[in-house]
């Protein structure tokens, strides 16, 4: 299950950003939006991207855009697990 999520996230990354060097403020938002559409927690996706931050040009600006996006699109920045409340 976790490997499936990671593989799907990596597939989305390849489609939106292509490589660490090509990661921009625009395509990181597209990456996060597509993760959310596939019910993959954007915070999980961002922590994966952060592991490679030293390979991403302009990381500080991209990190800020990403954090703002996650806070705006998830309830109070908390993880979304895709489960309906009981």
N, C-alpha and C positions, 0 to 999 in steps of 0.2 A: 504494500500500500504506500509506504513512505517513498520507496523507489519510484513508483508510478507517478507520484506527485512531483518528485524531483525531476523525472524525465520530462513531464509535461511542462514544468517551469523552464527547463533548459530549452525545450522546443520553442516556447514563446519567446525566450531571450534571443534565440537564433533568428527568429522572424522579425523581432522589433528592433533589437540593438545590434545584432550580428556579432559584435566582438566587444571586449572591454574598452578598447580604444575608441570605438564608435559610439559609446554611450553618451547621450546628450540629455539636457534637461527636458527636451520634448519626448524623445523615445523612451526614457525611463518611465514617464507617465503612461505612455501607451502600454509598456510592459506591465506595469502595476494594474492598469485597467483590465487588461486581458487575463491576468492572473485572477483578479476578482471575479470576472465573468465565468471563469472555469472553477470557481469555488476554492481557489488556492489562497490562503491567507496572505495578503500583501505584506504583512510584517515579516512573515517567514521568508517571502521572496526578497525583501529588502535586507534581511540579515544575511542571506546567501550572497547578494550583490556586495554587501559591505566587506565580506571576506576577501574580495578582490579589489577593494578601493584603491590600493596602491598602483593598480594597472589602469585606473580610470582617470583620464585628464579632467581637470576642473571638478574633482570629487566634492569639494566643500559646497559648491553651488548645486550640484546634482543631489547631494545628500539633503540639503535644505528643501529643495523642490520635492524630493521623495517623502520627506517627513511631513511636509505640509499636505501633500496628496493623501498620505495614509490617514492623517488626522481628519481630513475633510471627508474621506470616503468610508471610514470605518467608524463604528459608534464609539466616540471618545477615544479613538486610537486603540481600542481593544480588539483582540483577534476575532475573526468571524470563522465559525466552524461549519457553516452551511446547514446546521441543524435547526429545525423549527423549534421554538419554545414549546414545552409541554403544558 
